[in-house]
Amino acid sequence: MKRMLLPTGLTVCLLTGLAENVRATETRSRHFEFTYTCHIRDVPQDATNVDLWMPVPSDCRGQRVHQVEVAWPPHARINRESTYGNRMLYARFSRPWKDDQKLRAEMRFDVTRDEVVVAQAKRLAGSSHRVPSPSLEVYLQANHLIPLDGKITAIAEALKLPQGDTLKTARAIYDHLIETMHYNWKAPGAGRGDVRWACDSKTGDCTDYHSMFLALCRNQGIPADHQFGFPLPTNRRSGRISHFHCWARFWVPRVGWVPIDASEADKHPELLDYNFGSWTMNLLKMTHGRDVLLNPPQQGEPINIFVYPYVEVDGHPHAGVTWTASFRDLPGSK
């Protein structure tokens, strides 16, 4: 047995300073500016067109995007895709361009992020209130790397999950993952959210934990969603961001969306209960969903995880892309 659960945070996911002692009775917020820059390198001399897509954050629960400033390129536009509603900067660079330094993009976001705490999740008890249900079908379907049958069905059957109580079922899945998986972002194969690999390896990073959570929830008929963004350090008011983070949410009738962060709970056992039903304010959500079709549509395969810039050269995916990100706190954080 890995450890006793306590009673009632290649793609790397290092969240130094993200987990901290937090009080669920008090909602806190963080106001910050986030700068996101992309450089495109190693474009063949005979290339004609370079297409760039970069994720742009949107308003959502716990997050208000006050301003998006596109510093470069001047001809870029911001589009929205239809499946999940994700926003993205899109720009096409066509020959001739003076030099590769022009093949770049830079944006700045003014964002307030609030802590989110769902009281019903803490009590594992529903509500008598009626919550309007959005379209949930896409959050019940399999994705390319998130199958809902085979080993996932076997795990669900072995767990003997509670039936008829969504909150208790989701909590049992959450506890199972933390008890049986081992956090290791360096494991070969980690970071893609490949459920078949995670079933066998029982390890991975935040992407793998939450892909497993989605698969088991959806197997039980519970809508669940994968969210991607960046962690903000708690011990600094400004600085560089080098890695992304991801988290999840699931839908409960008469409650609505309930947040979780299973990988952070595994890394920080003292926050086991906090990370079921809560999101810290120290996050920037960029996009959500898997197998994303961009706008305009890319020529390559659907994007498994759309949190970094994606580039095509003459219709072919291009690997010569680097990015940097930084933040600075603004007045209004509390």
ABEGO torsion letter per residue (X at the ends): XABBBBBXXXBBBBBBGABBBBBAABBBBBBBBBBBBBBBBGBBAABABBBBBBBBBBBBBGBBBABBBBAOBAABBBBBBAAAGBBBBBBBBBOBBABAAABBBBBBBBBBBBBBBBAAAAAGBBBABBBBBBBAAAAABBBAABBABEAAAAAAAAAGBBBGBAAAAAAAAAAAAAAABBBBAABBGBGAGBAAAAAAAGBEBAAAAAAAAAAAAAAAGBBBBBBBBBBBBAABABEBBABBBBBBBBBBBGAEBBBBBAAAAAABAAAAAAABGBBBABBBBABBEBGBBBOBBBABBBBABBABBBBBBGGBBBABBBBBBBBBBBBGBX
